[in-house]
Amino acid sequence: MIRGMTAHGISPDRIQPEHFHYEEADGVATIRLNRPDRLNALTFDSYAELRDTFAALRTRDSVHSVLLIGSGRAFCSGGDVRDIIGRLFNVPDSTLVAFTRMTCDLIENMRLLEKPIVAGLNGLTCGAGAVMAAAADIRVAAKSAKIAFLFTQVGLCGADMGAAWLLPRIVGLGHASELLMTGDFITAERAGEIGLYNHVVEDDALEARAMELAQKLAKGPGMGLAVTKRMLNAEAHMSLRDAMQAEGWVQAECMKHPDYREAFEAFTEKREKDFGKNR
């Protein structure tokens, strides 16, 4: 087994990763991929730490939203060619499966985190970086950014790390098929046109805009946002009747939460809502 691929877990009370930068402020956890000299390529260790960090954030009470961003000229260029790909030739099948399972666990943990994730995409975004972007809830990209789900370009299946589950739900089957089958790069403008990006901004405005969205979401109703993400994950697999039954039940539960009364009282008192006091 290659070091870093087994799950050790990270305590929600002590998130101190060694392979990317982590900080918190105003309810926002900023995860900054920080290997600019390697275009923020992932290693076995950074994959594992990202997987475990997103799991730990589920019960991190001080965090209400996440900003995922890169440093330097890239968001993330995927798995490191030398540190990962070159080391996975001529290894046992169990090692290959352990690696691919770990990469899928990272994406699953992002989707299971019932707190909003905003991805700020600068420069190059491809491979695993593209799937992490797709797993975020909102994507903000710099105008100069380009993205590719380039797995078929390296002889692999386009359905990697959940890409074939995520992309059709974001851009539709036709656009997803083209992106996953060709593996071609597209511009930020094109990604915005097909709905892959929520916002495309000037390069120097990227981080500020992404943080603005993360801060706005961090101030939102914690239960309401958590249930929204849970239902977005679940309802694609439900019949219309099952979805209506589920939404009727969860909305009734939300109406019993103090956030619902806070929104009403803030409206009647003509003041700003303060959902934070109910956490």
Beta strands, then each sheet from edge to edge (+ up, - down):
strand 1: 21-25
strand 2: 28-33
strand 3: 65-70
strand 4: 74-76
strand 5: 117-121
strand 6: 124-126
strand 7: 138-142
strand 8: 146-148
strand 9: 186-187
strand 10: 199-201
sheet 1: 1+ 2- 3- 5- 7- 10-
sheet 2: 4+ 6+ 8+ 9-
end
